[in-house]
Amino acid sequence: MASTRVIACFGDSLTEGFGLHSAQALPAVLENELLQQGHQVRCVNMGVSGDTSGDGRRRLKKVLKAKPCVCVVAFGTNDFFVGAAPGELEENLSAILDGLAACRIQPVLAGAGCLAEFGEEYKREFDAVFPLVAARYQAPLLPDLLGTYLRDPAKTLI
């Protein structure tokens, strides 16, 4: 019998499922999909509404203590809402992925496409961080988690 593998879903309100029924939150949906495919998994919700990548960086130890085999890292939306520099986002995501690598935890990076109203140049620089960091760490990239919610009116986030 295969043992259950733990996947940490580590992020902000998009991970936590703010405004959603708990069954619609990212960890529950991911766990259900993987179970239906025959995988023995348990997805742990480590999302905190309002968190920036810097907040995530500061609470990384909690994720490491859970000893997941995979960690979905989903920060960024609050970073652009507070006007964080793209370089700061890159530094924080890199520190998180370094911590995961040190513990041999496979990362999956979930991007958060910046909204157009924050300006074309800022959006371009911000959005470029996710593929850059994913390539550097050879991590799978979900390009725009926020866009997934915005395209589905049945999911109310805010």
C-alpha positions as CSV (number, residue, x, y, z in Angstrom):
1,M,0.0,0.0,0.0
2,A,1.4,3.4,-1.0
3,S,1.9,6.0,1.7
4,T,0.0,9.3,1.4
5,R,2.2,12.1,0.1
6,V,1.8,15.6,1.5
7,I,1.6,18.6,-0.8
8,A,1.8,22.0,0.8
9,C,-0.2,24.8,-0.9
10,F,1.7,27.9,0.3
11,G,0.4,31.3,-0.6
12,D,-2.0,34.1,-0.1
13,S,-5.8,34.4,-0.3
14,L,-5.9,32.6,-3.7
15,T,-4.5,29.6,-1.9
16,E,-6.4,30.0,1.3
17,G,-9.7,30.3,-0.7
18,F,-10.8,33.7,0.7
19,G,-14.5,34.2,-0.3
20,L,-14.9,30.6,-1.5
21,H,-16.4,27.5,0.0
22,S,-13.5,25.4,1.4
23,A,-14.1,22.8,-1.2
24,Q,-13.4,25.4,-3.9
25,A,-10.0,26.5,-2.4
26,L,-6.9,25.5,-4.4
27,P,-5.7,22.8,-1.9
28,A,-9.1,21.0,-1.9
29,V,-9.5,21.2,-5.7
30,L,-5.9,20.0,-6.3
31,E,-6.3,17.1,-3.8
32,N,-9.6,16.0,-5.3
33,E,-8.2,16.0,-8.8
34,L,-5.1,14.0,-7.8
35,L,-7.2,11.5,-5.8
36,Q,-9.4,11.0,-8.8
37,Q,-6.3,10.2,-10.8
38,G,-5.3,7.6,-8.3
39,H,-2.6,9.4,-6.4
40,Q,-2.4,9.0,-2.6
41,V,-2.1,12.6,-1.5
42,R,-3.1,15.1,1.1
43,C,-3.0,18.8,0.3
44,V,-2.4,21.1,3.2
45,N,-3.7,24.6,3.0
46,M,-1.0,27.0,4.1
47,G,-2.5,30.1,2.5
48,V,-2.9,33.3,4.4
49,S,-5.1,36.1,3.1
50,G,-3.2,39.3,2.6
51,D,0.3,37.7,2.6
52,T,3.0,39.1,0.2
53,S,6.0,37.0,-0.9
54,G,7.9,38.7,2.0
55,D,5.3,37.4,4.5
56,G,5.6,33.9,2.9
57,R,9.4,34.1,3.2
58,R,9.1,34.8,6.9
59,R,6.8,31.8,7.5
60,L,8.6,29.3,5.4
61,K,9.7,27.3,8.4
62,K,6.1,26.3,9.1
63,V,6.0,24.8,5.6
64,L,9.3,23.0,6.1
65,K,8.0,21.5,9.4
66,A,5.1,19.9,7.5
67,K,7.7,17.9,5.5
68,P,5.7,18.0,2.2
69,C,7.1,16.2,-0.9
70,V,5.8,19.0,-3.1
71,C,5.1,22.7,-2.3
72,V,2.9,24.9,-4.6
73,V,4.3,28.4,-4.0
74,A,1.6,30.9,-4.9
75,F,2.5,34.5,-4.0
76,G,2.4,37.7,-6.0
77,T,-1.0,39.2,-6.1
78,N,-0.6,41.2,-2.8
79,D,2.9,42.2,-3.9
80,F,1.6,44.1,-6.9
81,F,-1.3,45.5,-4.8
82,V,1.2,47.1,-2.4
83,G,3.5,48.2,-5.2
84,A,6.4,45.9,-4.4
85,A,9.3,46.1,-6.7
86,P,9.6,43.2,-9.1
87,G,13.2,42.6,-7.8
88,E,11.8,42.3,-4.3
89,L,9.3,39.6,-5.5
90,E,12.2,37.8,-7.3
91,E,14.3,37.9,-4.1
92,N,11.6,36.6,-1.9
93,L,10.5,33.8,-4.3
94,S,14.1,32.7,-4.7
95,A,14.6,32.6,-0.9
96,I,11.5,30.4,-0.6
97,L,12.6,28.1,-3.4
98,D,16.1,27.9,-1.9
99,G,14.6,26.8,1.4
100,L,12.5,24.2,-0.3
101,A,15.6,22.9,-2.2
102,A,17.6,22.7,1.0
103,C,15.0,20.3,2.3
104,R,14.6,18.4,-1.0
105,I,11.0,19.6,-1.4
106,Q,9.9,19.9,-5.1
107,P,8.5,23.3,-5.8
108,V,5.7,24.2,-8.2
109,L,5.6,28.0,-8.8
110,A,2.2,29.6,-9.4
111,G,2.4,33.0,-11.0
112,A,0.1,35.9,-10.5
113,G,-0.3,38.0,-13.5
114,C,-0.2,41.7,-12.6
115,L,-3.4,43.6,-13.5
116,A,-3.1,46.1,-16.4
117,E,-4.2,49.1,-14.3
118,F,-0.8,49.0,-12.5
119,G,0.9,50.2,-15.7
120,E,2.3,48.5,-18.7
121,E,6.0,48.7,-17.7
122,Y,5.4,47.5,-14.1
123,K,3.2,44.7,-15.4
124,R,5.8,43.6,-17.9
125,E,8.6,43.6,-15.3
126,F,6.4,41.9,-12.6
127,D,5.1,39.2,-14.9
128,A,8.6,38.3,-16.1
129,V,9.7,37.3,-12.6
130,F,7.7,34.1,-12.5
131,P,9.2,32.4,-15.6
132,L,12.6,33.6,-14.6
133,V,12.5,32.1,-11.2
134,A,10.8,28.9,-12.4
135,A,13.6,28.4,-15.0
136,R,16.3,29.2,-12.5
137,Y,15.0,26.4,-10.1
138,Q,13.7,24.1,-12.9
139,A,10.3,24.3,-11.3
140,P,7.0,23.7,-13.1
141,L,5.2,27.0,-13.6
142,L,1.5,27.6,-13.5
143,P,1.6,31.0,-15.3
144,D,-1.3,32.9,-13.9
145,L,-3.3,31.6,-10.9
146,L,-5.1,34.9,-10.4
147,G,-6.3,34.8,-14.1
148,T,-7.8,31.4,-13.4
149,Y,-10.1,32.9,-10.8
150,L,-10.8,36.1,-12.8
151,R,-11.9,34.0,-15.8
152,D,-14.4,32.1,-13.7
153,P,-17.3,34.3,-12.4
154,A,-18.5,31.4,-10.2
155,K,-15.4,32.0,-8.0
156,T,-15.7,35.1,-5.9
157,L,-12.5,36.3,-4.3
158,I,-13.0,39.8,-3.3
